[in-house]
Amino acid sequence: MNAPLAILAEVTHRCPLRCPYCSNPLELTRASGELTTAEWADVFAQAAELGCPLWR
């Protein structure tokens, strides 16, 4: 299996801005439906295990 070249992670949809080019949904996701910090850390760890380069 080839490693992913990159990942795109949108960690929240709670931005109050309404930029016309933004990909956030019109109905913003409630905070309770978002991943926790620990869950995101696990996502990034899994991506790293697959060989995806992660930038800091």
mmCIF entry with sequence, helices, sheets and N, C-alpha, C, O atoms, coordinates in Angstrom:
data_MODEL
# 
_entry.id   MODEL 
# 
_entity.id                         1 
_entity.type                       polymer 
_entity.pdbx_number_of_molecules   1 
# 
_entity_poly.entity_id                      1 
_entity_poly.type                           'polypeptide(L)' 
_entity_poly.nstd_linkage                   no 
_entity_poly.nstd_monomer                   no 
_entity_poly.pdbx_seq_one_letter_code       MNAPLAILAEVTHRCPLRCPYCSNPLELTRASGELTTAEWADVFAQAAELGCPLWR 
_entity_poly.pdbx_seq_one_letter_code_can   MNAPLAILAEVTHRCPLRCPYCSNPLELTRASGELTTAEWADVFAQAAELGCPLWR 
_entity_poly.pdbx_strand_id                 A 
# 
loop_
_entity_poly_seq.entity_id 
_entity_poly_seq.num 
_entity_poly_seq.mon_id 
_entity_poly_seq.hetero 
1 1  MET n 
1 2  ASN n 
1 3  ALA n 
1 4  PRO n 
1 5  LEU n 
1 6  ALA n 
1 7  ILE n 
1 8  LEU n 
1 9  ALA n 
1 10 GLU n 
1 11 VAL n 
1 12 THR n 
1 13 HIS n 
1 14 ARG n 
1 15 CYS n 
1 16 PRO n 
1 17 LEU n 
1 18 ARG n 
1 19 CYS n 
1 20 PRO n 
1 21 TYR n 
1 22 CYS n 
1 23 SER n 
1 24 ASN n 
1 25 PRO n 
1 26 LEU n 
1 27 GLU n 
1 28 LEU n 
1 29 THR n 
1 30 ARG n 
1 31 ALA n 
1 32 SER n 
1 33 GLY n 
1 34 GLU n 
1 35 LEU n 
1 36 THR n 
1 37 THR n 
1 38 ALA n 
1 39 GLU n 
1 40 TRP n 
1 41 ALA n 
1 42 ASP n 
1 43 VAL n 
1 44 PHE n 
1 45 ALA n 
1 46 GLN n 
1 47 ALA n 
1 48 ALA n 
1 49 GLU n 
1 50 LEU n 
1 51 GLY n 
1 52 CYS n 
1 53 PRO n 
1 54 LEU n 
1 55 TRP n 
1 56 ARG n 
# 
_struct_asym.id          A 
_struct_asym.entity_id   1 
# 
loop_
_struct_conf.conf_type_id 
_struct_conf.id 
_struct_conf.pdbx_PDB_helix_id 
_struct_conf.beg_label_comp_id 
_struct_conf.beg_label_asym_id 
_struct_conf.beg_label_seq_id 
_struct_conf.pdbx_beg_PDB_ins_code 
_struct_conf.end_label_comp_id 
_struct_conf.end_label_asym_id 
_struct_conf.end_label_seq_id 
_struct_conf.pdbx_end_PDB_ins_code 
_struct_conf.beg_auth_comp_id 
_struct_conf.beg_auth_asym_id 
_struct_conf.beg_auth_seq_id 
_struct_conf.end_auth_comp_id 
_struct_conf.end_auth_asym_id 
_struct_conf.end_auth_seq_id 
_struct_conf.pdbx_PDB_helix_class 
_struct_conf.details 
_struct_conf.pdbx_PDB_helix_length 
HELX_P HELX_P1 AA1 ALA A 31 ? GLY A 33 ? ALA A 31 GLY A 33 5 ? 3  
HELX_P HELX_P2 AA2 THR A 37 ? GLU A 49 ? THR A 37 GLU A 49 1 ? 13 
# 
_struct_conf_type.id          HELX_P 
_struct_conf_type.criteria    ? 
_struct_conf_type.reference   ? 
# 
loop_
_atom_site.group_PDB 
_atom_site.id 
_atom_site.type_symbol 
_atom_site.label_atom_id 
_atom_site.label_alt_id 
_atom_site.label_comp_id 
_atom_site.label_asym_id 
_atom_site.label_entity_id 
_atom_site.label_seq_id 
_atom_site.pdbx_PDB_ins_code 
_atom_site.Cartn_x 
_atom_site.Cartn_y 
_atom_site.Cartn_z 
_atom_site.occupancy 
_atom_site.B_iso_or_equiv 
_atom_site.pdbx_formal_charge 
_atom_site.auth_seq_id 
_atom_site.auth_comp_id 
_atom_site.auth_asym_id 
_atom_site.auth_atom_id 
_atom_site.pdbx_PDB_model_num 
ATOM 1   N N  . MET A 1 1  ? 0.852   -1.182 0.000  1.00 0.00 ? 1  MET A N  1 
ATOM 2   C CA . MET A 1 1  ? 0.000   0.000  0.000  1.00 0.00 ? 1  MET A CA 1 
ATOM 3   C C  . MET A 1 1  ? 0.896   1.244  0.000  1.00 0.00 ? 1  MET A C  1 
ATOM 4   O O  . MET A 1 1  ? 1.870   1.312  0.749  1.00 0.00 ? 1  MET A O  1 
ATOM 5   N N  . ASN A 1 2  ? 0.567   2.207  -0.828 1.00 0.00 ? 2  ASN A N  1 
ATOM 6   C CA . ASN A 1 2  ? 1.310   3.466  -0.866 1.00 0.00 ? 2  ASN A CA 1 
ATOM 7   C C  . ASN A 1 2  ? 0.848   4.392  0.253  1.00 0.00 ? 2  ASN A C  1 
ATOM 8   O O  . ASN A 1 2  ? -0.333  4.441  0.595  1.00 0.00 ? 2  ASN A O  1 
ATOM 9   N N  . ALA A 1 3  ? 1.799   5.117  0.810  1.00 0.00 ? 3  ALA A N  1 
ATOM 10  C CA . ALA A 1 3  ? 1.466   6.079  1.865  1.00 0.00 ? 3  ALA A CA 1 
ATOM 11  C C  . ALA A 1 3  ? 0.737   7.274  1.267  1.00 0.00 ? 3  ALA A C  1 
ATOM 12  O O  . ALA A 1 3  ? 1.012   7.662  0.132  1.00 0.00 ? 3  ALA A O  1 
ATOM 13  N N  . PRO A 1 4  ? -0.200  7.865  2.026  1.00 0.00 ? 4  PRO A N  1 
ATOM 14  C CA . PRO A 1 4  ? -0.850  9.086  1.547  1.00 0.00 ? 4  PRO A CA 1 
ATOM 15  C C  . PRO A 1 4  ? 0.186   10.197 1.399  1.00 0.00 ? 4  PRO A C  1 
ATOM 16  O O  . PRO A 1 4  ? 1.138   10.270 2.175  1.00 0.00 ? 4  PRO A O  1 
ATOM 17  N N  . LEU A 1 5  ? 0.002   11.049 0.416  1.00 0.00 ? 5  LEU A N  1 
ATOM 18  C CA . LEU A 1 5  ? 0.920   12.170 0.218  1.00 0.00 ? 5  LEU A CA 1 
ATOM 19  C C  . LEU A 1 5  ? 0.685   13.278 1.233  1.00 0.00 ? 5  LEU A C  1 
ATOM 20  O O  . LEU A 1 5  ? 1.616   13.992 1.607  1.00 0.00 ? 5  LEU A O  1 
ATOM 21  N N  . ALA A 1 6  ? -0.551  13.421 1.675  1.00 0.00 ? 6  ALA A N  1 
ATOM 22  C CA . ALA A 1 6  ? -0.908  14.475 2.627  1.00 0.00 ? 6  ALA A CA 1 
ATOM 23  C C  . ALA A 1 6  ? -2.304  14.207 3.170  1.00 0.00 ? 6  ALA A C  1 
ATOM 24  O O  . ALA A 1 6  ? -3.041  13.377 2.638  1.00 0.00 ? 6  ALA A O  1 
ATOM 25  N N  . ILE A 1 7  ? -2.651  14.905 4.215  1.00 0.00 ? 7  ILE A N  1 
ATOM 26  C CA . ILE A 1 7  ? -4.019  14.873 4.714  1.00 0.00 ? 7  ILE A CA 1 
ATOM 27  C C  . ILE A 1 7  ? -4.504  16.313 4.861  1.00 0.00 ? 7  ILE A C  1 
ATOM 28  O O  . ILE A 1 7  ? -3.711  17.221 5.111  1.00 0.00 ? 7  ILE A O  1 
ATOM 29  N N  . LEU A 1 8  ? -5.781  16.507 4.706  1.00 0.00 ? 8  LEU A N  1 
ATOM 30  C CA . LEU A 1 8  ? -6.408  17.799 4.931  1.00 0.00 ? 8  LEU A CA 1 
ATOM 31  C C  . LEU A 1 8  ? -7.333  17.627 6.114  1.00 0.00 ? 8  LEU A C  1 
ATOM 32  O O  . LEU A 1 8  ? -8.298  16.866 6.035  1.00 0.00 ? 8  LEU A O  1 
ATOM 33  N N  . ALA A 1 9  ? -7.064  18.311 7.203  1.00 0.00 ? 9  ALA A N  1 
ATOM 34  C CA . ALA A 1 9  ? -7.836  18.158 8.426  1.00 0.00 ? 9  ALA A CA 1 
ATOM 35  C C  . ALA A 1 9  ? -8.510  19.473 8.778  1.00 0.00 ? 9  ALA A C  1 
ATOM 36  O O  . ALA A 1 9  ? -7.841  20.459 9.085  1.00 0.00 ? 9  ALA A O  1 
ATOM 37  N N  . GLU A 1 10 ? -9.818  19.485 8.732  1.00 0.00 ? 10 GLU A N  1 
ATOM 38  C CA . GLU A 1 10 ? -10.583 20.647 9.182  1.00 0.00 ? 10 GLU A CA 1 
ATOM 39  C C  . GLU A 1 10 ? -11.049 20.334 10.586 1.00 0.00 ? 10 GLU A C  1 
ATOM 40  O O  . GLU A 1 10 ? -12.054 19.651 10.782 1.00 0.00 ? 10 GLU A O  1 
ATOM 41  N N  . VAL A 1 11 ? -10.313 20.839 11.561 1.00 0.00 ? 11 VAL A N  1 
ATOM 42  C CA . VAL A 1 11 ? -10.550 20.438 12.944 1.00 0.00 ? 11 VAL A CA 1 
ATOM 43  C C  . VAL A 1 11 ? -11.780 21.083 13.573 1.00 0.00 ? 11 VAL A C  1 
ATOM 44  O O  . VAL A 1 11 ? -12.243 20.623 14.617 1.00 0.00 ? 11 VAL A O  1 
ATOM 45  N N  . THR A 1 12 ? -12.310 22.121 12.973 1.00 0.00 ? 12 THR A N  1 
ATOM 46  C CA . THR A 1 12 ? -13.529 22.738 13.497 1.00 0.00 ? 12 THR A CA 1 
ATOM 47  C C  . THR A 1 12 ? -14.261 23.460 12.380 1.00 0.00 ? 12 THR A C  1 
ATOM 48  O O  . THR A 1 12 ? -13.658 23.891 11.397 1.00 0.00 ? 12 THR A O  1 
ATOM 49  N N  . HIS A 1 13 ? -15.554 23.583 12.546 1.00 0.00 ? 13 HIS A N  1 
ATOM 50  C CA . HIS A 1 13 ? -16.386 24.363 11.622 1.00 0.00 ? 13 HIS A CA 1 
ATOM 51  C C  . HIS A 1 13 ? -16.954 25.592 12.346 1.00 0.00 ? 13 HIS A C  1 
ATOM 52  O O  . HIS A 1 13 ? -17.892 26.223 11.860 1.00 0.00 ? 13 HIS A O  1 
ATOM 53  N N  . ARG A 1 14 ? -16.383 25.924 13.502 1.00 0.00 ? 14 ARG A N  1 
ATOM 54  C CA . ARG A 1 14 ? -16.936 26.993 14.327 1.00 0.00 ? 14 ARG A CA 1 
ATOM 55  C C  . ARG A 1 14 ? -16.394 28.380 14.017 1.00 0.00 ? 14 ARG A C  1 
ATOM 56  O O  . ARG A 1 14 ? -16.514 29.279 14.848 1.00 0.00 ? 14 ARG A O  1 
ATOM 57  N N  . CYS A 1 15 ? -15.815 28.575 12.873 1.00 0.00 ? 15 CYS A N  1 
ATOM 58  C CA . CYS A 1 15 ? -15.306 29.888 12.493 1.00 0.00 ? 15 CYS A CA 1 
ATOM 59  C C  . CYS A 1 15 ? -16.486 30.843 12.284 1.00 0.00 ? 15 CYS A C  1 
ATOM 60  O O  . CYS A 1 15 ? -17.439 30.487 11.592 1.00 0.00 ? 15 CYS A O  1 
ATOM 61  N N  . PRO A 1 16 ? -16.444 32.034 12.861 1.00 0.00 ? 16 PRO A N  1 
ATOM 62  C CA . PRO A 1 16 ? -17.548 32.976 12.708 1.00 0.00 ? 16 PRO A CA 1 
ATOM 63  C C  . PRO A 1 16 ? -17.518 33.757 11.392 1.00 0.00 ? 16 PRO A C  1 
ATOM 64  O O  . PRO A 1 16 ? -18.464 34.480 11.080 1.00 0.00 ? 16 PRO A O  1 
ATOM 65  N N  . LEU A 1 17 ? -16.447 33.615 10.627 1.00 0.00 ? 17 LEU A N  1 
ATOM 66  C CA . LEU A 1 17 ? -16.333 34.363 9.378  1.00 0.00 ? 17 LEU A CA 1 
ATOM 67  C C  . LEU A 1 17 ? -17.186 33.716 8.295  1.00 0.00 ? 17 LEU A C  1 
ATOM 68  O O  . LEU A 1 17 ? -17.522 32.536 8.396  1.00 0.00 ? 17 LEU A O  1 
ATOM 69  N N  . ARG A 1 18 ? -17.530 34.458 7.284  1.00 0.00 ? 18 ARG A N  1 
ATOM 70  C CA . ARG A 1 18 ? -18.341 33.940 6.185  1.00 0.00 ? 18 ARG A CA 1 
ATOM 71  C C  . ARG A 1 18 ? -17.623 34.193 4.859  1.00 0.00 ? 18 ARG A C  1 
ATOM 72  O O  . ARG A 1 18 ? -18.186 34.796 3.946  1.00 0.00 ? 18 ARG A O  1 
ATOM 73  N N  . CYS A 1 19 ? -16.384 33.729 4.763  1.00 0.00 ? 19 CYS A N  1 
ATOM 74  C CA . CYS A 1 19 ? -15.594 33.947 3.556  1.00 0.00 ? 19 CYS A CA 1 
ATOM 75  C C  . CYS A 1 19 ? -16.243 33.228 2.367  1.00 0.00 ? 19 CYS A C  1 
ATOM 76  O O  . CYS A 1 19 ? -16.626 32.066 2.499  1.00 0.00 ? 19 CYS A O  1 
ATOM 77  N N  . PRO A 1 20 ? -16.376 33.882 1.226  1.00 0.00 ? 20 PRO A N  1 
ATOM 78  C CA . PRO A 1 20 ? -17.067 33.268 0.093  1.00 0.00 ? 20 PRO A CA 1 
ATOM 79  C C  . PRO A 1 20 ? -16.357 32.053 -0.493 1.00 0.00 ? 20 PRO A C  1 
ATOM 80  O O  . PRO A 1 20 ? -16.994 31.238 -1.161 1.00 0.00 ? 20 PRO A O  1 
ATOM 81  N N  . TYR A 1 21 ? -15.062 31.914 -0.261 1.00 0.00 ? 21 TYR A N  1 
ATOM 82  C CA . TYR A 1 21 ? -14.292 30.804 -0.808 1.00 0.00 ? 21 TYR A CA 1 
ATOM 83  C C  . TYR A 1 21 ? -14.161 29.629 0.154  1.00 0.00 ? 21 TYR A C  1 
ATOM 84  O O  . TYR A 1 21 ? -13.579 28.605 -0.202 1.00 0.00 ? 21 TYR A O  1 
ATOM 85  N N  . CYS A 1 22 ? -14.691 29.759 1.361  1.00 0.00 ? 22 CYS A N  1 
ATOM 86  C CA . CYS A 1 22 ? -14.504 28.749 2.405  1.00 0.00 ? 22 CYS A CA 1 
ATOM 87  C C  . CYS A 1 22 ? -15.361 27.510 2.147  1.00 0.00 ? 22 CYS A C  1 
ATOM 88  O O  . CYS A 1 22 ? -16.448 27.598 1.576  1.00 0.00 ? 22 CYS A O  1 
ATOM 89  N N  . SER A 1 23 ? -14.846 26.342 2.582  1.00 0.00 ? 23 SER A N  1 
ATOM 90  C CA . SER A 1 23 ? -15.568 25.093 2.389  1.00 0.00 ? 23 SER A CA 1 
ATOM 91  C C  . SER A 1 23 ? -16.428 24.702 3.587  1.00 0.00 ? 23 SER A C  1 
ATOM 92  O O  . SER A 1 23 ? -17.044 23.637 3.568  1.00 0.00 ? 23 SER A O  1 
ATOM 93  N N  . ASN A 1 24 ? -16.488 25.524 4.619  1.00 0.00 ? 24 ASN A N  1 
ATOM 94  C CA . ASN A 1 24 ? -17.337 25.206 5.760  1.00 0.00 ? 24 ASN A CA 1 
ATOM 95  C C  . ASN A 1 24 ? -18.795 25.156 5.331  1.00 0.00 ? 24 ASN A C  1 
ATOM 96  O O  . ASN A 1 24 ? -19.225 25.949 4.494  1.00 0.00 ? 24 ASN A O  1 
ATOM 97  N N  . PRO A 1 25 ? -19.553 24.234 5.896  1.00 0.00 ? 25 PRO A N  1 
ATOM 98  C CA . PRO A 1 25 ? -20.971 24.149 5.537  1.00 0.00 ? 25 PRO A CA 1 
ATOM 99  C C  . PRO A 1 25 ? -21.742 25.373 6.020  1.00 0.00 ? 25 PRO A C  1 
ATOM 100 O O  . PRO A 1 25 ? -21.324 26.054 6.956  1.00 0.00 ? 25 PRO A O  1 
ATOM 101 N N  . LEU A 1 26 ? -22.868 25.641 5.371  1.00 0.00 ? 26 LEU A N  1 
ATOM 102 C CA . LEU A 1 26 ? -23.690 26.776 5.785  1.00 0.00 ? 26 LEU A CA 1 
ATOM 103 C C  . LEU A 1 26 ? -24.215 26.584 7.194  1.00 0.00 ? 26 LEU A C  1 
ATOM 104 O O  . LEU A 1 26 ? -24.218 27.517 7.996  1.00 0.00 ? 26 LEU A O  1 
ATOM 105 N N  . GLU A 1 27 ? -24.657 25.375 7.494  1.00 0.00 ? 27 GLU A N  1 
ATOM 106 C CA . GLU A 1 27 ? -25.089 25.061 8.856  1.00 0.00 ? 27 GLU A CA 1 
ATOM 107 C C  . GLU A 1 27 ? -23.867 24.539 9.593  1.00 0.00 ? 27 GLU A C  1 
ATOM 108 O O  . GLU A 1 27 ? -23.476 23.387 9.402  1.00 0.00 ? 27 GLU A O  1 
ATOM 109 N N  . LEU A 1 28 ? -23.265 25.361 10.425 1.00 0.00 ? 28 LEU A N  1 
ATOM 110 C CA . LEU A 1 28 ? -22.024 24.976 11.086 1.00 0.00 ? 28 LEU A CA 1 
ATOM 111 C C  . LEU A 1 28 ? -22.256 23.807 12.043 1.00 0.00 ? 28 LEU A C  1 
ATOM 112 O O  . LEU A 1 28 ? -23.271 23.746 12.737 1.00 0.00 ? 28 LEU A O  1 
ATOM 113 N N  . THR A 1 29 ? -21.311 22.895 12.065 1.00 0.00 ? 29 THR A N  1 
ATOM 114 C CA . THR A 1 29 ? -21.397 21.720 12.924 1.00 0.00 ? 29 THR A CA 1 
ATOM 115 C C  . THR A 1 29 ? -21.310 22.142 14.384 1.00 0.00 ? 29 THR A C  1 
ATOM 116 O O  . THR A 1 29 ? -20.503 22.993 14.759 1.00 0.00 ? 29 THR A O  1 
ATOM 117 N N  . ARG A 1 30 ? -22.152 21.535 15.186 1.00 0.00 ? 30 ARG A N  1 
ATOM 118 C CA . ARG A 1 30 ? -22.100 21.821 16.620 1.00 0.00 ? 30 ARG A CA 1 
ATOM 119 C C  . ARG A 1 30 ? -20.809 21.263 17.219 1.00 0.00 ? 30 ARG A C  1 
ATOM 120 O O  . ARG A 1 30 ? -20.282 20.254 16.749 1.00 0.00 ? 30 ARG A O  1 
ATOM 121 N N  . ALA A 1 31 ? -20.316 21.917 18.239 1.00 0.00 ? 31 ALA A N  1 
ATOM 122 C CA . ALA A 1 31 ? -19.074 21.492 18.885 1.00 0.00 ? 31 ALA A CA 1 
ATOM 123 C C  . ALA A 1 31 ? -19.178 20.049 19.388 1.00 0.00 ? 31 ALA A C  1 
ATOM 124 O O  . ALA A 1 31 ? -18.178 19.331 19.401 1.00 0.00 ? 31 ALA A O  1 
ATOM 125 N N  . SER A 1 32 ? -20.360 19.621 19.798 1.00 0.00 ? 32 SER A N  1 
ATOM 126 C CA . SER A 1 32 ? -20.516 18.267 20.326 1.00 0.00 ? 32 SER A CA 1 
ATOM 127 C C  . SER A 1 32 ? -20.318 17.207 19.239 1.00 0.00 ? 32 SER A C  1 
ATOM 128 O O  . SER A 1 32 ? -20.079 16.040 19.549 1.00 0.00 ? 32 SER A O  1 
ATOM 129 N N  . GLY A 1 33 ? -20.417 17.609 17.965 1.00 0.00 ? 33 GLY A N  1 
ATOM 130 C CA . GLY A 1 33 ? -20.231 16.665 16.879 1.00 0.00 ? 33 GLY A CA 1 
ATOM 131 C C  . GLY A 1 33 ? -18.804 16.616 16.368 1.00 0.00 ? 33 GLY A C  1 
ATOM 132 O O  . GLY A 1 33 ? -18.497 15.835 15.467 1.00 0.00 ? 33 GLY A O  1 
ATOM 133 N N  . GLU A 1 34 ? -17.940 17.427 16.920 1.00 0.00 ? 34 GLU A N  1 
ATOM 134 C CA . GLU A 1 34 ? -16.546 17.485 16.472 1.00 0.00 ? 34 GLU A CA 1 
ATOM 135 C C  . GLU A 1 34 ? -15.694 16.501 17.272 1.00 0.00 ? 34 GLU A C  1 
ATOM 136 O O  . GLU A 1 34 ? -16.055 16.094 18.376 1.00 0.00 ? 34 GLU A O  1 
ATOM 137 N N  . LEU A 1 35 ? -14.561 16.133 16.689 1.00 0.00 ? 35 LEU A N  1 
ATOM 138 C CA . LEU A 1 35 ? -13.638 15.255 17.390 1.00 0.00 ? 35 LEU A CA 1 
ATOM 139 C C  . LEU A 1 35 ? -12.966 16.010 18.538 1.00 0.00 ? 35 LEU A C  1 
ATOM 140 O O  . LEU A 1 35 ? -12.784 17.226 18.485 1.00 0.00 ? 35 LEU A O  1 
ATOM 141 N N  . THR A 1 36 ? -12.609 15.266 19.559 1.00 0.00 ? 36 THR A N  1 
ATOM 142 C CA . THR A 1 36 ? -11.879 15.858 20.681 1.00 0.00 ? 36 THR A CA 1 
ATOM 143 C C  . THR A 1 36 ? -10.406 16.019 20.288 1.00 0.00 ? 36 THR A C  1 
ATOM 144 O O  . THR A 1 36 ? -9.972  15.508 19.255 1.00 0.00 ? 36 THR A O  1 
ATOM 145 N N  . THR A 1 37 ? -9.662  16.718 21.103 1.00 0.00 ? 37 THR A N  1 
ATOM 146 C CA . THR A 1 37 ? -8.226  16.863 20.870 1.00 0.00 ? 37 THR A CA 1 
ATOM 147 C C  . THR A 1 37 ? -7.547  15.504 20.858 1.00 0.00 ? 37 THR A C  1 
ATOM 148 O O  . THR A 1 37 ? -6.691  15.247 20.012 1.00 0.00 ? 37 THR A O  1 
ATOM 149 N N  . ALA A 1 38 ? -7.920  14.633 21.786 1.00 0.00 ? 38 ALA A N  1 
ATOM 150 C CA . ALA A 1 38 ? -7.331  13.293 21.844 1.00 0.00 ? 38 ALA A CA 1 
ATOM 151 C C  . ALA A 1 38 ? -7.657  12.495 20.579 1.00 0.00 ? 38 ALA A C  1 
ATOM 152 O O  . ALA A 1 38 ? -6.803  11.774 20.063 1.00 0.00 ? 38 ALA A O  1 
ATOM 153 N N  . GLU A 1 39 ? -8.878  12.622 20.086 1.00 0.00 ? 39 GLU A N  1 
ATOM 154 C CA . GLU A 1 39 ? -9.256  11.917 18.860 1.00 0.00 ? 39 GLU A CA 1 
ATOM 155 C C  . GLU A 1 39 ? -8.473  12.429 17.662 1.00 0.00 ? 39 GLU A C  1 
ATOM 156 O O  . GLU A 1 39 ? -8.052  11.637 16.819 1.00 0.00 ? 39 GLU A O  1 
ATOM 157 N N  . TRP A 1 40 ? -8.268  13.757 17.571 1.00 0.00 ? 40 TRP A N  1 
ATOM 158 C CA . TRP A 1 40 ? -7.458  14.302 16.481 1.00 0.00 ? 40 TRP A CA 1 
ATOM 159 C C  . TRP A 1 40 ? -6.017  13.832 16.597 1.00 0.00 ? 40 TRP A C  1 
ATOM 160 O O  . TRP A 1 40 ? -5.388  13.516 15.588 1.00 0.00 ? 40 TRP A O  1 
ATOM 161 N N  . ALA A 1 41 ? -5.488  13.781 17.812 1.00 0.00 ? 41 ALA A N  1 
ATOM 162 C CA . ALA A 1 41 ? -4.118  13.293 18.008 1.00 0.00 ? 41 ALA A CA 1 
ATOM 163 C C  . ALA A 1 41 ? -3.997  11.860 17.497 1.00 0.00 ? 41 ALA A C  1 
ATOM 164 O O  . ALA A 1 41 ? -2.988  11.497 16.893 1.00 0.00 ? 41 ALA A O  1 
ATOM 165 N N  . ASP A 1 42 ? -5.030  11.046 17.742 1.00 0.00 ? 42 ASP A N  1 
ATOM 166 C CA . ASP A 1 42 ? -5.030  9.667  17.254 1.00 0.00 ? 42 ASP A CA 1 
ATOM 167 C C  . ASP A 1 42 ? -5.093  9.627  15.729 1.00 0.00 ? 42 ASP A C  1 
ATOM 168 O O  . ASP A 1 42 ? -4.411  8.811  15.109 1.00 0.00 ? 42 ASP A O  1 
ATOM 169 N N  . VAL A 1 43 ? -5.896  10.488 15.118 1.00 0.00 ? 43 VAL A N  1 
ATOM 170 C CA . VAL A 1 43 ? -5.971  10.564 13.654 1.00 0.00 ? 43 VAL A CA 1 
ATOM 171 C C  . VAL A 1 43 ? -4.595  10.878 13.077 1.00 0.00 ? 43 VAL A C  1 
ATOM 172 O O  . VAL A 1 43 ? -4.153  10.226 12.131 1.00 0.00 ? 43 VAL A O  1 
ATOM 173 N N  . PHE A 1 44 ? -3.921  11.871 13.642 1.00 0.00 ? 44 PHE A N  1 
ATOM 174 C CA . PHE A 1 44 ? -2.598  12.251 13.145 1.00 0.00 ? 44 PHE A CA 1 
ATOM 175 C C  . PHE A 1 44 ? -1.574  11.143 13.385 1.00 0.00 ? 44 PHE A C  1 
ATOM 176 O O  . PHE A 1 44 ? -0.697  10.921 12.549 1.00 0.00 ? 44 PHE A O  1 
ATOM 177 N N  . ALA A 1 45 ? -1.675  10.448 14.514 1.00 0.00 ? 45 ALA A N  1 
ATOM 178 C CA . ALA A 1 45 ? -0.764  9.332  14.789 1.00 0.00 ? 45 ALA A CA 1 
ATOM 179 C C  . ALA A 1 45 ? -0.982  8.205  13.777 1.00 0.00 ? 45 ALA A C  1 
ATOM 180 O O  . ALA A 1 45 ? -0.020  7.601  13.302 1.00 0.00 ? 45 ALA A O  1 
ATOM 181 N N  . GLN A 1 46 ? -2.240  7.923  13.450 1.00 0.00 ? 46 GLN A N  1 
ATOM 182 C CA . GLN A 1 46 ? -2.532  6.886  12.459 1.00 0.00 ? 46 GLN A CA 1 
ATOM 183 C C  . GLN A 1 46 ? -1.999  7.291  11.083 1.00 0.00 ? 46 GLN A C  1 
ATOM 184 O O  . GLN A 1 46 ? -1.453  6.463  10.353 1.00 0.00 ? 46 GLN A O  1 
ATOM 185 N N  . ALA A 1 47 ? -2.160  8.559  10.737 1.00 0.00 ? 47 ALA A N  1 
ATOM 186 C CA . ALA A 1 47 ? -1.639  9.045  9.443  1.00 0.00 ? 47 ALA A CA 1 
ATOM 187 C C  . ALA A 1 47 ? -0.121  8.902  9.404  1.00 0.00 ? 47 ALA A C  1 
ATOM 188 O O  . ALA A 1 47 ? 0.438   8.503  8.383  1.00 0.00 ? 47 ALA A O  1 
ATOM 189 N N  . ALA A 1 48 ? 0.539   9.221  10.499 1.00 0.00 ? 48 ALA A N  1 
ATOM 190 C CA . ALA A 1 48 ? 1.998   9.093  10.556 1.00 0.00 ? 48 ALA A CA 1 
ATOM 191 C C  . ALA A 1 48 ? 2.417   7.634  10.427 1.00 0.00 ? 48 ALA A C  1 
ATOM 192 O O  . ALA A 1 48 ? 3.410   7.330  9.766  1.00 0.00 ? 48 ALA A O  1 
ATOM 193 N N  . GLU A 1 49 ? 1.666   6.726  11.054 1.00 0.00 ? 49 GLU A N  1 
ATOM 194 C CA . GLU A 1 49 ? 1.966   5.299  10.956 1.00 0.00 ? 49 GLU A CA 1 
ATOM 195 C C  . GLU A 1 49 ? 1.831   4.793  9.518  1.00 0.00 ? 49 GLU A C  1 
ATOM 196 O O  . GLU A 1 49 ? 2.535   3.868  9.113  1.00 0.00 ? 49 GLU A O  1 
ATOM 197 N N  . LEU A 1 50 ? 0.926   5.400  8.752  1.00 0.00 ? 50 LEU A N  1 
ATOM 198 C CA . LEU A 1 50 ? 0.749   5.028  7.355  1.00 0.00 ? 50 LEU A CA 1 
ATOM 199 C C  . LEU A 1 50 ? 1.863   5.602  6.470  1.00 0.00 ? 50 LEU A C  1 
ATOM 200 O O  . LEU A 1 50 ? 1.977   5.254  5.295  1.00 0.00 ? 50 LEU A O  1 
ATOM 201 N N  . GLY A 1 51 ? 2.680   6.487  7.055  1.00 0.00 ? 51 GLY A N  1 
ATOM 202 C CA . GLY A 1 51 ? 3.778   7.079  6.304  1.00 0.00 ? 51 GLY A CA 1 
ATOM 203 C C  . GLY A 1 51 ? 3.467   8.464  5.740  1.00 0.00 ? 51 GLY A C  1 
ATOM 204 O O  . GLY A 1 51 ? 4.246   9.007  4.956  1.00 0.00 ? 51 GLY A O  1 
ATOM 205 N N  . CYS A 1 52 ? 2.340   9.030  6.137  1.00 0.00 ? 52 CYS A N  1 
ATOM 206 C CA . CYS A 1 52 ? 1.974   10.372 5.674  1.00 0.00 ? 52 CYS A CA 1 
ATOM 207 C C  . CYS A 1 52 ? 2.886   11.386 6.355  1.00 0.00 ? 52 CYS A C  1 
ATOM 208 O O  . CYS A 1 52 ? 2.999   11.389 7.581  1.00 0.00 ? 52 CYS A O  1 
ATOM 209 N N  . PRO A 1 53 ? 3.540   12.252 5.570  1.00 0.00 ? 53 PRO A N  1 
ATOM 210 C CA . PRO A 1 53 ? 4.395   13.265 6.196  1.00 0.00 ? 53 PRO A CA 1 
ATOM 211 C C  . PRO A 1 53 ? 3.543   14.293 6.943  1.00 0.00 ? 53 PRO A C  1 
ATOM 212 O O  . PRO A 1 53 ? 2.565   14.812 6.405  1.00 0.00 ? 53 PRO A O  1 
ATOM 213 N N  . LEU A 1 54 ? 3.919   14.574 8.162  1.00 0.00 ? 54 LEU A N  1 
ATOM 214 C CA . LEU A 1 54 ? 3.190   15.560 8.973  1.00 0.00 ? 54 LEU A CA 1 
ATOM 215 C C  . LEU A 1 54 ? 4.107   16.740 9.253  1.00 0.00 ? 54 LEU A C  1 
ATOM 216 O O  . LEU A 1 54 ? 5.264   16.559 9.632  1.00 0.00 ? 54 LEU A O  1 
ATOM 217 N N  . TRP A 1 55 ? 3.594   17.936 9.067  1.00 0.00 ? 55 TRP A N  1 
ATOM 218 C CA . TRP A 1 55 ? 4.371   19.155 9.310  1.00 0.00 ? 55 TRP A CA 1 
ATOM 219 C C  . TRP A 1 55 ? 3.949   19.735 10.647 1.00 0.00 ? 55 TRP A C  1 
ATOM 220 O O  . TRP A 1 55 ? 2.790   19.626 11.048 1.00 0.00 ? 55 TRP A O  1 
ATOM 221 N N  . ARG A 1 56 ? 4.881   20.339 11.318 1.00 0.00 ? 56 ARG A N  1 
ATOM 222 C CA . ARG A 1 56 ? 4.584   20.976 12.606 1.00 0.00 ? 56 ARG A CA 1 
ATOM 223 C C  . ARG A 1 56 ? 4.826   22.442 12.504 1.00 0.00 ? 56 ARG A C  1 
ATOM 224 O O  . ARG A 1 56 ? 4.636   23.168 13.479 1.00 0.00 ? 56 ARG A O  1 
# 
